[in-house]
């Protein structure tokens, strides 16, 4: 089924390439399901959507119909968006924690949503070198949460401030999914616009964006 909900009116990309999922916890094998047909899932059809998925090449083809990169959503909403290419794997996760409430919330929500799909994943958490003392406890809780949900977790400190920094790290270390906030959505559209089908393109990298 292809869900049609009012939330999609926020999307600038064509509605017919967006699939809507209604699952508090996505079933195991979700990646294989998306790669097979990309159809929407209705685990709990009476609740609000929990995830939008979009096939990345279709987004990029749409982006390149314009002279300049456009945002993916007019007014980004709280529902997460997953962009994926030819491959979709949970093998190597890259989490972006920046010390903001939105960053902590999106990681908690991702873990809850994908709990059945990441037990054997290797995860890396990137956090700024300087975190206020008031955020240290939250940072440690995030590390413990990811560690408990995945097979292996690394925690490193980098002062990345642009989505391109995370893109480069992900490509270099062969990460398969970048988890970051929708605050970077406009910057991501620019990176996708300029690097698609170029020398740096890495079709094994997917993107999970949320608030």
N, C-alpha and C positions, 0 to 999 in steps of 0.2 A: 504494500500500500504506500502511496505517496501522501504524506500528511499535508493538509492545507490549513494553516493557522494564521491568525492575524499577525503573530510575531514576524512572519516572513516579510511583511510589508516594510520592515526595517532594512531588509537586504537591498543593496543596489544591484548585485548580481542577479541574473535571471532566476526567477522562482523555480523553474522546472529543473534546475540542476542541484537544488537543495533537497536533501532527504531529512525527515524529522523522526526522532526516536523518542519513545515514551517508556523509559526503563529506569527505575531507581538504581539498579545494578545491571550493567550490560552482561548478557550471557557469555560464557567462555566461547572462544572461537569467533568473537565479534569481528576481528580483522578479516578472517576468511570470508565471513558473510559479506562484508563490504566489497571485498575484491571480486567476489562472485557475481553480485548483482547490485549492490548499493541500495537495496530497498529499505524502506523505513521499517522499524521494529515497534510493535505495540505491546510491550510486556504488561504495562499498566495503562490501557488506553483512556482511562477516565481522568488521568492526571495531566498536568501541563507538560509540555515537551522538556526533556532533560538534555538533549543533544541535537545539534544540526551537523550533518556531514555533507561535504562537498568534494567532488572529484577535482583535484587541483588543476590538471590540464585544461578542464573546461573553464575554470576561473581564469586561468592565464590566457587562454584564447580570447575570452571576453575582455580581459584587461588590454590586450593588444589591439582591440578594435578602437581604442581611444589614443589620442596623441600623448596623453599624460596619465600616469597611474591614478586610479580612483580608489576610494575607500570601499571596503566590502559591505559595510553597513552605514546607513545614514546616521543612525543613533544606536551605537552598540548596546545590545540588551544583555541581561544577565545569563541568558542561555548560552552554553559553550558551543563553539564551532570547531569541528575537526576537519582539516584540509589534508587530503592524502593523494599520493601519486600512484605509480604503477605498483608500488609495494606498500604494505602497511604492516609494520611489525612492532611489537612491544619489547623487543629484545634489549634495546639500549635507550633508556629514557633520560632526557635532559630537562631538569626542573630549574626554573628561574625564580629564586626567592630574593626579593629586593627590600624586605623589611616593612612593606606596606600591608595593611589589612587585606587589600584585594589579592595580593600575592599569596598570603597565607591561606586565604579562603579558597582560592582556585586550586591550590595543591591538595587541600583536604577534600574538596569536591571531586577532583580527579581520582584520588585514591578510592573514594567511596564508589564512584561510578564504574571504574575499571578494575575493581578488586578481584574479579574472577579471571582477569586476563593478564595480570602482571606478577604472579607468584614466582615466575622464573626469569624475571627481568633484571637487568643490571641498570642501576640508576646513578645518575650524577646530579648533585645539587650545587648550583653556582649561587653564591651569596656575596654581597659587597664586602670589601675588606673592612670597612667601618660600619658597624651596626650599633645604634644607641644601646646603652645598658638596659633600657626598658624593653628592648626587643630581643635580648639574648635568650630569655627563657622561651619565647615563641619560636625563635630560630632552632633551638635544641629540640623542641617538641616536633617541629616539622621534620628534622633529621630522624628522630625516633619513629615517627609515623611512616616515613618512606622506607626506613630500614625494616620495619616490621612487615611491610606489605610486599617487599621485593626480595629477590634472592641475594643481591649484593648492592651496597650503596656506598658511593664516594661523596665526600663533601669538600668543596674547594672554594677559595676566596679569589674573586676577580672583580675588578671595578669596570665591568661591562656596562655601557650606557646606551648602546644602540643595538637594534635587532641584528644588524650586520655582524656584530661581534659574536653573538650567539650562533648565527648562521655559520660563520667561519669555524668556530669551535666544533659545532655539530658535524660539519663536513669532515674536518680533520680527524675527528675521533669516531667517525662512522656511527653517530647517533641516529636513531630511527624515529624519534618523536620528541619535539620541543614543546614543553608546557610553559606558557607565558601568558601575561595579561593582555586584554584587548586594548590596553593603553598603547600597545605597540602595533596595532592593526594597520594604521596608516603607513608607518615605516615599513612594515612587512610587505604591503602592497607595492611599495617602491622597489624593494629588493627583488621581489618576484618579477616585477615588470622588467627590470634591467638585466637579471641574470638567467631568466628562463631560456633554456636551450643553449646557454653559453658554456664556456669552459668550466665554470664553477658549479654548474647545475648538478644536483645530487638527488636522483629520483627515489631514493630510499628514505628521505626525510619527510615526515609529516608534521603538522602543526596543530596544537590544541590551544585555543584562545578562549579566555573567559575572564570574568571579574570575580 
